[in-house]
Amino acid sequence: MSAEFPDYLDVDYSEGEGEDPADYPHVNDKIEKAIEVTRRGLEEYENPVVMWTGGKDSTLTLYFVKEVADQFDLEVPPVVFIDHYQHFDELIDFVEHWADEWDLEVIWARNEDVGEIVDEQGLEPGDDIEIDDLSEHNQHHVRNILEYEEDSFPFLLDTYVGNHLLKTVALNDAIEEHDVDGIISGIRWDEQESRADETFFSPRHDPDIYPPHDRVQTILQFDEAAVWEAFWNFVVPDTVEEFPEEGYVPETDDDLPEGVAQDDIPVSPKYFAGFRSLGSEVSTDKAAEEPAWQQDLDSTTERAGRAQDKEDLMERLRDLGYM
């Protein structure tokens, strides 16, 4: 597949090359760039979707999509939520609530073959799944793409096989089923080393690995602190009518303006509870007791509570089509 895929696009795949968050010193600079990239993403692609995890980065991305679509009379694309069967219940509730509030079309990307095996056999996270029980499609991924030689793998998200089947295969199957040509996603340069060289428009064109498409990465230029600054100064005041417009930032989970509850705010309750990053329920721990934005963001690691990052998997998984 040539780099001209799709042939109706006019995007610069090198845009953002060699840059980092410091090239966008003020939050307004970051927002201006996000709006610019979002608009081009909505205008250039015929069948775009928004990758939405319910986390802060993808929710900020979705906010920009909604605002840009409204400002320039464009359609809000469907959102893709990867259901890997090991989410926090509160996260699923959050996604369902705000999908309804914002009238979103949600594509639930699931590896239903694995899900059916888990249900039929009554498996819990950590239990083994036999490779021979998988569909031919999933066995192909395990044996031929991952070159995995064991007879079974643990039903855990934060392992090479588990992550690939539950996330990457689910995502790629959804891309193919819905003929997606562009995924608007919320990854950031500073979040992981494997993402530091990404560009605003990133091609995924090798048909031997994934259904050919592009990634439109609108908030690469944000760091963690800037994400929260944008939330409390723009996203929340714009979304919650009773919230102060002048950047009120709650200090605790119950420090909210009168008449405003956590459910009224498009911020996952897990962040209020001290989580900095949201992964699987069985392998993600809170970072501290304070809400995420009140923690020491400069000298502590954002994703330290996630087991996946202790296994050095991201580079390999991204090569296979994960975010």
Secondary structure, 3 states (H helix, E strand, C coil): CCCCCCCCCCCCCCCCCCCCHHHCCCHHHHHHHHHHHHHHHHHHCCCEEEECCCCHHHHHHHHHHHHHHHHCCCCCCCEEEECCCCCCHHHHHHHHHHHHHCCCCEEEECCHHHHHHHHHHCCCCCCEEEHHHCCHHHHHHHHHHCCCCCCEEECCCCCHHHHHHHHHHHHHHHHHHCCCCEEEECCCCCCCHHHCCCCCEEEECCCCCCCCEEEEECCCCCCHHHHHHHHHHHHHHHHCCCCCCCCCCCCCCCCCCCCCCHHHCCCCHHHHCCCCCCCCCCCECCCCCCCHHHCCCCCCCCCCCEHHHHCCCHHHHHHCCCC
